[in-house]
């Protein structure tokens, strides 16, 4: 009986891990901006993420052949609606989940523009988990960020919301749509907070 229970637990844990529902990991508190790294753009140019400091940033690991790929449409809609207020969406292609992002940089760019009209910033392919995970994702997944919490990326299209000070304020799993009311409320809160500071500063002059 004990052996059967252990076997069932192992199977459940394995399936949960595959689906991004692994047992919670104790995370750490953030003590520096998440925008302190340099990454390669999809065009191969070095980008200092500090250029986004002062904006509200939504970081998403993306893929072109995933069941969640349709979320590109909602991400682009968010970009069009809120970029003027200071929202920056950063897409990081990743091929670690069943090889669902196999294309070259040119192919990824063409796919995103042709099918979804993507104009927000896309970056070169990166590893988001494992030994070769890039420094940005090593930080993001180590943080005690709700509602998902710390732990490895479970699948494509996980989402991290970063405030204007570079602090990660929310993490959502792949199945959370970009127009999810809870996530939208957090983005709206952070956008409004920055606007309030600007208004207060203007009044004080």
C-alpha positions as CSV (number, residue, x, y, z in Angstrom):
1,X,0.0,0.0,0.0
2,X,2.8,2.4,0.9
3,X,4.6,1.6,-2.3
4,X,1.5,2.3,-4.3
5,X,0.9,5.6,-2.5
6,X,4.5,6.6,-3.2
7,X,4.1,5.7,-6.9
8,X,0.9,7.7,-7.2
9,X,2.5,10.7,-5.5
10,X,5.5,10.6,-7.8
11,X,3.3,10.4,-10.9
12,X,1.1,13.3,-9.6
13,X,4.2,15.4,-8.8
14,X,5.7,14.7,-12.2
15,X,2.5,15.7,-14.0
16,X,2.1,18.8,-11.8
17,X,5.6,19.9,-12.6
18,X,5.0,19.4,-16.4
19,X,1.9,21.6,-16.2
20,X,3.6,24.3,-14.1
21,X,1.8,23.3,-10.9
22,X,4.7,22.0,-8.9
23,X,4.7,22.3,-5.1
24,X,5.5,25.9,-4.0
25,X,9.1,26.9,-3.7
26,X,10.2,29.3,-0.9
27,X,11.4,32.4,-2.7
28,X,13.6,35.3,-1.8
29,X,12.8,39.0,-1.5
30,X,14.0,41.3,-4.2
31,X,16.6,43.8,-3.2
32,X,17.7,45.3,-6.6
33,X,15.9,46.3,-9.8
34,X,15.1,43.5,-12.2
35,X,16.1,45.8,-15.0
36,X,19.8,45.7,-14.3
37,X,20.6,43.1,-17.0
38,X,21.6,43.4,-20.7
39,X,19.9,41.3,-23.2
40,X,20.0,40.8,-27.0
41,X,17.2,42.1,-29.1
42,X,15.6,39.9,-31.8
43,X,17.8,41.8,-34.2
44,X,20.9,40.8,-32.3
45,X,21.6,44.2,-30.7
46,X,22.5,44.6,-27.0
47,X,19.8,46.2,-25.0
48,X,20.3,47.5,-21.5
49,X,17.0,46.8,-19.7
50,X,17.6,49.9,-17.6
51,X,16.1,51.8,-20.5
52,X,12.7,50.6,-19.3
53,X,13.2,51.9,-15.8
54,X,10.4,54.3,-15.0
55,X,7.9,52.2,-17.0
56,X,5.6,49.4,-16.0
57,X,7.0,46.3,-17.6
58,X,5.3,43.0,-18.5
59,X,7.8,40.2,-19.3
60,X,6.5,37.1,-21.1
61,X,8.4,34.0,-22.4
62,X,6.8,33.4,-25.8
63,X,6.6,30.7,-28.5
64,X,5.1,30.5,-32.0
65,X,3.8,26.9,-31.9
66,X,2.1,26.7,-28.5
67,X,-1.5,26.3,-27.5
68,X,-1.1,29.7,-25.8
69,X,0.4,31.5,-28.9
70,X,-2.9,33.2,-29.5
71,X,-2.1,35.4,-26.4
72,X,0.1,37.4,-28.7
73,X,-3.1,39.1,-29.9
74,X,-4.1,40.2,-26.4
75,X,-0.5,41.3,-25.6
76,X,-0.5,43.5,-28.7
77,X,-3.9,45.0,-27.7
78,X,-2.4,45.8,-24.2
79,X,0.6,47.4,-25.9
80,X,-1.6,49.6,-28.2
81,X,-3.9,50.6,-25.3
82,X,-1.3,51.4,-22.6
83,X,2.1,52.0,-24.1
84,X,1.5,55.8,-24.2
85,X,0.9,55.6,-20.4
86,X,4.2,53.8,-19.8
87,X,3.5,50.1,-20.3
88,X,6.4,48.2,-22.0
89,X,5.8,44.5,-23.0
90,X,9.0,42.5,-23.5
91,X,8.7,39.1,-25.2
92,X,11.4,36.5,-24.8
93,X,11.2,33.6,-27.2
94,X,12.1,30.2,-25.7
95,X,12.4,26.8,-27.3
96,X,12.6,24.7,-24.1
97,X,9.0,23.5,-24.0
98,X,8.5,20.7,-26.6
99,X,10.5,22.7,-29.1
100,X,7.6,25.1,-29.7
101,X,9.9,28.0,-30.8
102,X,12.2,26.4,-33.4
103,X,12.4,29.4,-35.8
104,X,15.2,31.8,-36.5
105,X,15.0,35.4,-35.3
106,X,13.8,36.4,-38.8
107,X,11.1,33.7,-38.8
108,X,9.9,34.7,-35.3
109,X,9.7,38.4,-36.3
110,X,7.9,37.6,-39.5
111,X,5.4,35.2,-37.7
112,X,4.6,37.7,-35.0
113,X,4.1,40.6,-37.3
114,X,2.2,38.7,-40.0
115,X,-0.2,36.8,-37.7
116,X,-0.6,39.2,-34.8
117,X,0.7,42.6,-35.8
118,X,3.2,42.6,-33.0
119,X,5.0,45.9,-32.5
120,X,6.1,45.5,-28.8
121,X,9.7,44.6,-28.1
122,X,10.9,41.1,-28.8
123,X,14.3,39.7,-27.8
124,X,16.6,36.9,-28.9
125,X,15.8,33.3,-27.8
126,X,16.8,32.5,-24.3
127,X,16.7,29.6,-21.8
128,X,14.3,30.4,-19.0
129,X,15.0,27.3,-16.9
130,X,17.8,24.9,-16.2
131,X,21.6,25.3,-16.0
132,X,21.7,27.7,-18.9
133,X,18.8,29.9,-17.8
134,X,19.7,33.6,-18.5
135,X,20.4,35.8,-15.5
136,X,17.1,37.7,-15.9
137,X,15.0,34.6,-15.5
138,X,17.2,33.2,-12.7
139,X,16.2,36.3,-10.8
140,X,12.5,36.3,-11.8
141,X,11.9,32.7,-10.8
142,X,13.8,33.0,-7.5
143,X,11.5,35.8,-6.2
144,X,8.6,35.3,-3.8
145,X,6.1,36.8,-6.2
146,X,2.4,36.2,-5.9
147,X,0.1,34.8,-7.1
148,X,2.2,32.0,-8.5
149,X,5.2,32.3,-6.2
150,X,8.8,31.3,-6.8
151,X,9.9,28.3,-8.9
152,X,10.9,27.4,-12.4
153,X,8.9,28.4,-15.4
154,X,6.3,25.8,-16.1
155,X,5.5,26.6,-19.8
156,X,5.3,29.3,-22.4
157,X,3.6,32.6,-21.8
158,X,4.2,33.0,-18.0
159,X,4.0,36.7,-17.1
160,X,5.9,39.0,-14.7
161,X,4.7,42.5,-13.9
162,X,7.4,44.9,-12.9
163,X,6.7,48.4,-11.4
164,X,8.3,51.7,-12.4
165,X,11.1,51.1,-9.9
166,X,12.1,47.8,-11.4
167,X,10.5,45.7,-8.6
168,X,8.5,42.5,-9.6
169,X,5.0,42.9,-8.2
170,X,3.2,40.0,-9.7
171,X,3.7,36.6,-11.5
172,X,1.0,34.7,-13.4
173,X,1.0,31.3,-15.1
174,X,0.6,30.5,-18.7
175,X,-3.1,30.0,-18.6
176,X,-3.7,33.5,-17.2
177,X,-4.8,35.5,-20.2
178,X,-3.3,39.0,-20.8
179,X,-6.8,40.5,-20.4
180,X,-7.3,38.7,-17.1
181,X,-9.1,41.1,-14.7
182,X,-6.7,40.5,-11.8
183,X,-3.6,41.1,-13.9
184,X,-5.1,44.1,-15.6
185,X,-6.0,45.6,-12.2
186,X,-2.4,45.3,-11.1
187,X,-1.1,46.8,-14.4
188,X,-3.6,49.7,-14.1
189,X,-2.6,50.2,-10.4
190,X,1.1,50.5,-11.3
191,X,0.4,52.8,-14.3
192,X,-1.8,55.0,-12.2
193,X,0.7,55.2,-9.4
194,X,3.3,56.7,-11.8
195,X,0.8,59.1,-13.2
196,X,-0.1,60.3,-9.7
197,X,3.5,61.0,-8.9
198,X,3.9,63.1,-12.1
199,X,0.7,65.0,-11.3
200,X,1.9,65.7,-7.7
201,X,5.2,66.9,-8.9
202,X,3.6,69.2,-11.4
203,X,1.3,70.7,-8.7
204,X,4.3,71.3,-6.4
205,X,6.2,73.4,-8.9
